């Protein structure tokens, strides 16, 4: 078996995500045979540094021995049982831990990030309906926000390439300005710009709160917007506005949760608690599909009734899967035992130092929040994302630019030596692509 054989079979039988399949005629698939730590190994003996954690999911490296061991033990006990009318230890233990970590409770499980968004949107609307306010059924999101690609999630997403085709199927929503500090006026600080954007949100809610169920946002970093980073003041002021006008705040921490922004959850940096928090991606350490939505006692109480119609009847067959929950428990145990957030702060400093040579190249907005880094290439040549991706692979790196933005979101197990490899090779790739 080699790369070409498996890639051809995949092209013949697999419909790949976020991919124009015809493009695979000139940009072949890379067939991965095994992975360990930050490295992917293909069938031809090449290795690639997974600098984006395989779409932001992997926290503690591929084939982590501790997560592997937890899954093997669980596999000999219980693989899955339906969660309607039954329960099991992994889902209970995980729900207890997530409640302690988030300050919220009553975890409701889905399969992926978009599912979590759908759950939170439906819960928010249904809460207001159960409380006699069915007209509160609208949602507010940020410009350039991304919350998933199922229809409900897509309705609160503002990325044209994903949304425009399906616009006739979507419920209309309202977008307010993004606090992305790259959009600030000359001389305007990220904090002042965030406050200015928050005032627009407040003004809108003042006029329309009677028809708005919730505001949904990605705290501190908007991933698909090109790693748009913003000041925590926006979160504080958004929380205040939602409280003032009786509107829910949904924190989509699917990409930014579990240490990506430097704290366990991004909302901690604003010292706020949302009404709903959506979790996925890193929840299982990148092993298995699982998402969770946690909410307040007040929201939960609105569904607690004799009438079945007042219950939250959302479901899917694999809700709270035991294996996925066990992987999540093993992931959280690593956080607890290894003081991961403290170690990440050291890695963050080392990565920042290693990336300094990029400032000598024609880039803009080299930026960092926690374990996320990004920079923009303002005069990127035509076809830049594809060309950069291909050249990065040739240099042993997995990097997928978002438009003219190059970003890094490596697994937390990346070593000092691997940080140097990532930084040095990125400089080489950029020089080759833009010259």
N, C-alpha and C positions, 0 to 999 in steps of 0.2 A: 504494500500500500504506500502510495506517495501523495503529495499535495494535489497534483493534477487529477489523479483518479478520484479522490474523494470530493474535490471541488466540482468535477464534472457530474458526479452522481448527485451532489447537492443541488446544482443548477437544474437538474432534470426533475427532481422530486420535492424540493423544499422551496417555499416562497419566503424569502428573507425579509425581515422587518426594515422599515425606513430605507428601502433600497429600490432603485429602478433596475429591475432584473436584467434588462438589456445591457446596462452598463457593466455587468459582470463578464461580458464578452471581451472587454478591454481592461477591466480592473478585476482580476481573478480573486476568488475567495481564497482565504488562507486557512488551511485545515490544521487544527490544533490537536496534537496527539496526547499531550499531558501538560500539567502546569504545577508549579511549586513556588511559593512565596510570591514575588512580584513578576515572575517569569512565565511566559507561555512558550511552549516548545512545539514546533510544527513537525510534520512527517519527514521533512528533509534535513532535520538536525539543526535548524536555526532556532534561536531564542529571541523573544521579543519582550521588552519591559512594558508591563501593563500599566501605563502612566495614568489611565483614566478609570482604573478599577472595574473594567468591563461594564461600562455604562453606570459607574458610580455606586456599584453594589458591594464590592469586595473591601472589607475592612482589614482583615488580619492575614491576608495572603491566600493564595490558592492551595488547596489540599492542606489546610491547617490541621495539624495532628490532634489538637484538642477538640476541635469541632468534629473532625472525623470520628474520634473515639466516642463522642456523645451520640452521634447518629448511629453508629454500629450497635451501641448498647440499646438504644431505643428501638432499633429495627428488630431486635430479638424479643421485644416486649409488646409493643403496639404500634402498628404503622398508621392506622387511621380508623376512626369511628365517627359517624355523623354526630354533629353537635346539637341537633334538635332532639331533645329528650335524653341526651347523654352528656357526659363530661369526662375529662381525664386529667391526670396530674400535670402534664406539660402545659396545657392551655390555662389551667388554674394558676400554676406557679408563674407563668409568663405574665398573665394579667395582673397578678399581685405586684410583680417587679415593675411593670410599666406604670402602674398606678403610683408607686412610690417615686419613680423617676420624674413623672410628668406633673404630678399634683392633680391628675384627673383620674377617672375610673371607668368601670363598665366597658371594658374593651370589646369592640365588635370587630370581627376578623374578616378580611377579604383575601384576594390572591395577589394583588399588585397595586401599584400606586394609583392608577386610574380608578380601580375599584374603591379604594379608600376615599378618593374625591367624591365619587358617586354616593357613597354611604353618607358622608358628611353633609352633602347638599340635600339629600333626601331627608336625613334626620332633622336638619335645620328647618326646612319647610314644614315637615310633619309636626315638629314641636309647635310652631306657630299655629298650625291648623288645629291641633289638639287643644290649644289654649284660646281658641276663638278668634284667631287672626289669619284666616286663609288667604287674605289679600297680600300678606307679607310673603311673597313668593319670588322676589327678584334677587339677583346677586350682583355684587360689585367686585371687580378684579382689577389688577394693575395692567397698564400697557405693557405689552411684551411678556405677559405672564404665561406660564405653562403648567397645566394641572392634569394632563393626560389626554388620551385620544378616543375614549368612548364618548358617546354623544353628550352626556351631561357634563363630563369633564372638559370636553372640547368647547362647550358653550362658555366656559369661564377661562378659556385659553385664548391668547392673543398673538399667536404665531401664524402668520398668513399661510405658509406652505402646508401646514397641517390642517388649517381651519377652512380656508376659502372654498375648497371643493365641496365641502359638506355643509356649507352655510344654509342651504335650503332646509336641512334637517334639524337645524339647531334653534334652540330658544334664544331670543335676543338677550344680551347682557349689557352691562355698563362698565366701561373702562375709565379709570382715573389715572393721572400721570404717575409714572414710575419714579421712585426716589433714587434711581440709579445715578450716582454722583457724576458719571461722565456727562450727564445732561445739564449740569449746573452752569450758570452763567460765569463768565470770567470773573475771578475774584470771589465767587460765592463758595463757601465751605460746604462739604458734604452734609454737615449738620444743619446749616441754614437752609440748604436746598431741600433736605428731608422735611423740615418743618413747613416749608412753603408747599410742598406736595401734600402733606398731611392736612393743611388748611383747605385745600381743594376737596379732599375727601370729606372733611367735616362739613363744609358748605353743602356738598351734595346730600349727605345724610340729613342735614337740617331740613332740607326741602323735600326729601323723598323717603324718609325713614319708614313711613307707614306702609310702603310697598316693598321694602327691602328685608329679606330674611337674614342675609349674612354678607360680610366682606370676607373674601378668601385671598390669601397672599402667601408668597414664599418668603419666609423671614430671612432678612439680611442678604441673601444671594438669590437672584433670579437666574437659574441655570441656563435654560434655552435662550434667554435674552443675550447670551454671550457672557455668562458669569457676571451679570450686573450686580454690583455690590452697593449697599447703602447703609446709612447711619441708623443705629438702633432707636434714635428718637422717633423715627417714623412709626415703629411698632408701639412705642409707649403712647404716642398721640392717637394712633388708630384704635388702640384698646380703649382709651378715654372716650373717643367719639362714639364707638360702638356701645359703650356703657350709657353714655348720655342719651342716645337715641334708641336704645333697646333694639340693637342689631347684633347678631352673633358675629364673632370673629373666628374664622377657620384658619388655623396655621398649617400650611402644607409643608411639613418637615420631611417629606419623602426623600428628597435629595440631601437636605442640609442637616438632618438629624444624626444622632449617634456620633458626635464629635467632629463633624466636618467643618463647622465654623469655629471650633476651638472650645466650645462648651458642649455638654451632652446634647442639649437642644438649643437652637438659635434664640428662641424666645427668652431664654435665661439671661441673655445679654441686655435685654430691655426690662428685665424683672417683671415680666407679665405672664399671666396664664390665659391662654385662649379658651374659647368655649368648646372648640373641637381641635384635636391635633391628629393629623394624618401621618402615618409612619409606614415605611416599606424599605426598599433597597437594602440598606445596611442592616436592617432588622435581623436577618438571618446570617449576617456576615458574607452575603453573596452566594449562599448555598442553595436555597430553595425559595420559590415564590410565596410570599406572605406579606400581608399588610394588616394594619390595625387602625381603628379610629377610637380614640378615647374622648370622653366628654364629661360634663359636670353632673352632679347629683340632680340639679334642677331639670336638666334636659331629660335625664333618665326617668325622673318622676312623672314627667308629662306623658309617658307611654305606659306607665304602670297602672293597669285598670282591668276591670272585668271584661270589657268589650275587646274582642279580637281586632276590630278595625282600628283601635287606638294603639295596637302593638306595632313594632317595627318589624315587618314581615320580609325584609330583604334577606336573601340567603344564597349560598351556592354549595355545591356538593362537598367541597373540600374545606369548608369553613373550619378554622382552628386545627388544621391537620397536625397530628401528633409529631411527626418527623420534623416539620417546619418549625413548630414551637420548640422542639428540643434543640434545634440548631440555633434558634434565637436565644434560648437560655444559656447555651454554651458561649455564644457571642457576648452576652451581658456579663457572664462570669469572667471572661478575659478582661473586660473593662474594670471589674471590681478587683481582681487579683493583681493586675499588672500596672495599675495607676497609669492607664493609657493616656489620659488627657494631659498629665504632667509630662510624659515622655514625648507627646506630640508637640508640645510647646518648644522643646529642644530641637526636634526635627524641623519645625517651622522656621526657627532662626537659621538653621543650617541650610535649608532650602533657599531662604531669602538671600543669604550670602552667596550661594552657588549660582543664583540667577542674575546677579549683578552685571555680569558681562553682556547680558541682553540689552542693557541701557545704552550700549555703544552702537547698537544697530537701529535702523529706522522703524522703531515701534512706538506705541503710545500706551499710556495707562497700565504699566506693569503694576499689578495689584494682588493683594493677598488678604484672605480672611480665613483664619484657622489653617486647615489642611487643603485649601483651595487656592490656586494661583491662576492668573490669566494675564494676557497682554493682547493688544490689538495691533494689526498691521495696516496702517491707514491707506497706503497706496498698493494694496495687494494686487498682484497680477491676475489676469483672468484665470478662472479655474483654480484659484488658490487652495480652497479646502481639499480638493482631490489631489492636487500636486503635493501639498504638504504631507498629507496622509501617506501617499505612496513613498515619498522620500524618507519620511520618518520610519516606515517599515524597513526600508533599505538600510537604515542606520540602527535597526534593532529596537525601535520604539513604537508603541501603540499610542498614537495621538490623533484625535479626530477634531479638527477645528470646527467651530460654529461660525460660519461666515468667515470674517477676517479675524476672528478671535481664536487664539491658541490658548488652551487651558491645561492644567495639571490637577489631577485628583487621585494621587497614588494610594495604594494600600498603606496602612499605618506601619507595616513591618518593613518598609523600605529602609535600607541601611545607608550609612554615610557614603559608602563607596557607590551604591546605586544612585544616590542623589547626585553625585558628581557625574556619573555616566549620563543620567537624564539631562542635566543642565548642559554639559559639554556637547552632547549629540544634538540637542535642540538648537544650540547656536550654529552648529554645522549645517543642520537641515535648513534653518532659516536663511543662512547665507546663500545656500545653493538655490533655494526656491525664489528668492527675491532679486537675485543678481543674474 
